[in-house]
């Protein structure tokens, strides 16, 4: 369906915006096929297949931006929307202009074997049932298991008055398991949700039974756990989804949407020491088939590996086109959006702390008393201040250099820029976990990650606090 938007038509759309106002225009066309399935207590409760098609039109005047979208794809309506975008910008900058669109062929770094629409729902449900059975059989205390499956096949066309004319295909597949354990009136849950920029063949690349077991294990361990202690203590945060703290408490504050407006603790600090020397971190949307990867961002700019922090020194920000104008720095290919109903802004892709020199066992052995945060949950953060509050879904005490009793109800409280300065040891076991990141431009797939790290001191809130 993208074929109807040939060069003459999109040139007319772009020209209409500039004819009525602004100094830049952009068109984003999306055609998306998606599937959502939910398996509850072994039975399919929901099975939805949908298709989304629409167009977003954006204009700039200096650092002012106007965005509009529609799914009425008649030519007259689209041109009327383009006219309103230009008029809303309020100043005609070009009376005579020409637009030279140059189609760019992309090198696809994210090979897909099976397109989601080519695989029957019954086949997808079969994998889900295997994960369900493995989780349910893990322990008699498992009272409920919910398995969700999500995939989509997204085709986009992005074009703008800078000459960009490019198409891309993005495919995502994710399996999510939530297990609930009940014992002696206590109820705890465990979650695991692996995903990738692949088709349903991803379900063959992972062990779906082990995915179910992993969710069930967290629930069972925590239903037997004692309340976590409270107070300042050393905390060891495990690899993989432990990186959600860096993502939320530091990553968002490195996005141009915060930095350009001076609403970030890291604004104006390029080249300065902002973290411990053992800390280096990147945002890398070029990793083949990673959950947050893409060939281009949602503004048509090629993605790249961005060094954010190197040996504790702040090296870079994640910048979109509007942020580029406001900051006087080039775009880093970080403009992302949930779909055509959102204007893009600077967002993370696959953001993680790089590996260090220590084995995880060495890090644990170095702690006399503290908390081991094995699995992190959700939380909240204020990018302007860096203050965060995160739940520990699976936690253990560390006593005399050994992991001992499971504890529940722990929260980690602090400020991101302070915590990264208190990291004392970085492990060599880097791994990434998958999640959905919500911000100004909607909810998008994002990888978080890190090796095992040791933080000298964090405020831990517990249920007995």
N, C-alpha and C positions, 0 to 999 in steps of 0.2 A: 504493500500500500504506500510505501515511501516513494514509489515510482512517479506518482502524480505530481510530486514536488520537484520538477525538473529545474534546470538552471534559469530559464527565462521567468518562471513563476516566482522562484524565491528571490530573484533579482528585483522583481516588481514589488514583492513584499518589503524587502529591505529599502528600496528606493522610496516607497510610500512613507515609511517612518521618517527618513531624513528630509523628505519634501515638506513635512509638517513640523519638524523639530528634532533637535539632538545632533550629536556628532558621531554616533555609533549605533548600529542596529544589529540584532542577532535573531536568528530563527532556530528553534529546537523542535523537531518533529519526532514523535515517539509512537512505536507500534509494539505493544507488549502482550505476550501470552503468558498466563500464570495459572498455577494449580495449588490449591490448599486442601490438605486432607487431615482429618483428626480421628485418631483411634483411641477410644476410651473404654477401659475394661474389656479389651479384646474385640470391640465392635466399632465399625466405622460410624462415627456420629456426624461427620461433615465431609463432603467431597465437592469442591467447587472448582470449576474451570472458568476463566474469564479472559476477555481481551480488552485492552485499553488502547485507544488511539486518539491523539490530539496534538495540538501545536501551541508552543509558547513563543511570544514575541517580546523582545526586550530592547529598550533604547537607553543610551547614556547621553547626558549633557554634562561634561566635566565629571564630577563625582556624584552627580544625581542620577538615579536609575528609576525607570518605570517598567513594570512587567505586567503582561496580560496573557491569558490563555483561553483556548476554546476547543471544543470538540465538534463544533459545526464547521465542517470542512468545505463548505461552499466558497467559491472564489470571492464572491462579493462580501461575505462575512469576514473572511480572513483579511481582506484589504481594508475593511472598515475597522477591524481591531488594530491593524497596523497604523491606520490614520489616528486613532484615539491615543495610541502610545506616543506618536510624534507630537500631537497637540498637547498632551499632558506634560511633555518636557518643556514646552513653552517658548522655545527660541529656535528659529531656523538658522543653522550655521552654514548650510551649503545650498545655494540656488542652482548651481550647475555642478554636476558630479557624474562620475561613471563608476560602475561597480564591476570589477574583474574577478569573477569567481574561478578559482583554480582547484579542480578536484584532486584530492590527495588520496593515494592508495596506501592503506595501513598495513604494516606487518603485524599479523595476528600472533600474539604471544600466548594466547589462552585457548589451546586446542580443545574442542568439544567433540566427543565421540558420538553421544546420543543426544539428539534434540529432545527437550522435555515433551513436546507434543507428539513425538514419535513413539513414546513408551506408554503402554496402557496403564490406567489407574490400578488395575488388579495387580500388575507387576510391582508397582510402587507400594501398594498395601502389603504385599507379601514380605518385603523388607521390613516394613513397620511392625508386622506381627512377630517377626523374629526378635526384634529389639524388645517388644512388649513381653514376650514369653521369658526372655532372659532376665529382664528386670523383675518380673512377677515371681519367678522361681528363686530369686536370690535369697530371700528370707521370708519366713512366715509373718514377719512384722510388716511386710509390704502390703498395704491395704488398697492402694490405687496406683495405676500407671496410666499416664496419658502420653501418647506419642503423636507428634505433629510432623507433617511433611510439607515443604514449600519449595516450589521451583518457579523460575520464570525465564522466558526467552525474550529479550528486549532488543529491538532494532531502533537505532536513532540516526537522524540526519541533523547535522549542525552546520550552520552557515552564517557568515557575518560580513560586514562591510569592509573588513580587513582582507577579504579575498578567500576566507576559509570556506571550503565546501567538502565535507567529509561524512562518511557513514561508519557506523560501528555496530557490532553485535555483542551483547553481553548475556551470558547464561549463568544462572546461579541455582544451586541445589542445596537444601539444608534439611537435616533430620534433627528433631528436638524431642528429648525424653524427659518427662517430669515424673518422679516416683515419690510416693508418700508412705512413710512408715508410721505406724501407731503402736504404742506400747505403754501400758499402765496409765492411760489417759493423756499421754504425751504424743504430739504429732510433729513430725519434721519432714521436710521435703528435700529432694536432691534433683539437680538438673544437669543435663549435658546436651549441647547443641552443636555438633560439628557441621561445617558447611564449606563449600568451595565454589570457585568460578568454573564449574563443570556442569555437564548434563547429569542425568540420573546414573550414569556410570560411576559417579562418586560413591554410590551405595555399594559398589563392588570393590572400591578402593579402601574402604574402611571395614572394620569388623563391627557389624551392626549389633551382634550379641554383646560384645564388650562395651559398646556405647550404652546399652541398656543396663548392664551390670554397673557401670560407672555411676549412673544416676542413682541406682538403688543403693550402692555402697555408701554414698554420702548420706542418704536418708537414714539408713540403718545405723551408721556410726553416730550420727548426731542425736538420734532418739535415745541413745544410751548415755549421752554426754552430760557432764555437769555444767552448771553456769560458769561462764568465763569470768576470770578475775578482772578487776578494773584498776586503772592507774597508768602511769608512764612506765613503759617497759621496752626492752629490745624485741623487735618483731622480725621474723624471717618470713618473707612472702614467696610462695612457690612460683614456679615458672608458668607459662601459658597464660591462663586468664587472670593470673595475678597482675598482669600488665594493665588491667583496667584502671588501676589507680594512676599510672602514668598517663594513660589515655585521657582520663577525665580531669585530673588535677593539674596536669602539665600540658598535655596535647592541645586541649581546647584554648588554652591561654597562648598558644603559639600559632593560632589561626588568624589570618588577616582580619576576619570579621571582628575580632577583639583587639588585635594589635593596632590596626589603622585608626581606631577611635580612641586609643589611649586607655582602653578598658582591660588591660592585661598587665600583670605584674612583670611581664617580660618585654614590654614595649620599650624601645630605645636601648636595649641591652645587648645588641649584637656584639660579639667579640669579648664579652665579659664572662667571668666565672660565675655560673649560676647553679652548678651542681658539683658534687664530689668528683675528683679527678678520675675515679674508676667508672664514671657514668658516661656512656655514649649512646645516642638514640637516633633512629631514623624513621621517616615515613616513606614507604616504598610501594608504589602502586604498580610496579613493573614485575613483581614476582609472579611467575607463570601459574595461572589457575588459583591464585590465592583469593580468599573470600572478598577482599576489598579492592582487588586489582581491576584495571581496565587499560585498554590501549591508549585511549584519550580520555580527558575529563569531559564533563558535561558542557564545556564551552568550546570543545574542539581542539584544545591544547594537548600535545603529547604528554603523557605522564612521565614521571621520573623518580629516581631515588633521591630524597632530600635529606641531607645530614642536618639534623636539628641541634644536637648537642654532641660535641666531640671532646673527650677527656675533660668534661665539665664545662667547656666553653660553649656559649650559645652561638651557633653557626648559621641558623636559618629559620625562616618562617614558612608556613603553608599559605600560598597566595593565589587568589583568583583574579579575574580581570578587573573587577571593581576595586578590590584591594590593591591591585597593581597601580591603578590611577591614584588612589589615595595615599599610597606609601612611596610612590616613585620607584618601585622595584618591579622586575619582570614577574609574570605569572609563573608559578611552579607546576601548573597542571593540576591544581587542587580544587577547581570549581566543581562541586557535586550537588545533585538534587535527587529527591525521592522519585519524582516523575515530572511530566510536563506541567503539572499544576503548581509547581514550585519554581521560583527563581533560584538559580544556583548561588552558592556562596562558598567560601573557603572551608574545606572539610578534610578530615583525616581519611586515610585508606587502610594501609597496613602499618600500624605504628608500634614500634617495639624498642626496648633497650637491647643493645648488642651484648654478646657474650663476654664474660670476663675470664679470670684465671682459676677460679676455685671449683672444686667438686662440691655438689650439694651437701655431701656428708661432712666435708670440712667446715662448711658454714654452720651447720647444725651443731657440730662438736664445739664450736667456738662460743656458744651461748650457755651461760650458767643457768639463767632463768629467763624465760620469755614466752612469746606466743608464736606458734607456727601457723600461718594462714595458708592452708592447703588449697582452698577453693574460695574465691571471692564472689560476692554477689553484687547487687545494685547499690547505688549511692547517689549522692548529690554533690555538686561543686559550684562555686562562684568563680568564674574565670577572672573577674576583676581583682579578687583578693586571694584566690588560690585555695580558699577554705573548702575542705571536703569532709564527707562523712560516708563511710562505706561499711556494708555488712560483710562479715566473714561467714560464708555458708558452711565451711568445714574448717574447724580449728582444733589445735592440740597444744598442750603445754610442752615447753622444752625445759627439762630439768637436768642439770649436770651434763649438758651436751647431748642429751638423748630426748627423742620424742616420746612423751608418755601419755597422759590422759587426754581423751577427747573433751573439748569444751564447746559450748554453744552460746549464742547470743552476743558474741563479740562484735564490736564496731571499731573501726579505725578512724580517728579524728585528728585533723591537723591542717596544715597548709602545704600545698604541693611544692612550692619553691623552697620551703624549709626541709621537707622530707628528702628531696633529692640531694640536699647538701649533707644529709645524715646517713647516706648509704655508705657502708663500710666495706662490704664484700659483694662481689658480683660473680655469679656462677657461670659455668660453661655449658649449661643445659638449656639454651634458649629454645622456646617453643611458643606457638601462637594459638590463641583461641578465637572463636568467632562470636560476633554479637551484632546487634543493630544499634546504631548511634543516632540519637535524635537531636536536632538543632534547628536553626532558622530555616533550612531548606528541606526539612522533613526527616524521615527515618531512612538511613542508608546502611548497606552492609559494610562492616569494618572489622578488621583483624586487630586484636590487641595482643601484646606479648612481651616476654622478658625471660631471662634466666632466673634462677633462684637468687634473691637478694637479701642482704641483712641490713636492716635499718636500726641504727643505734638506739633510737628512742621515738616512740609514737604513743600518743594518748590512746589507751584502749578502754572503751566503754563496755561494761558487762552487765548481765542481768541482775547481778547482786550489787550493782553500784547504787 
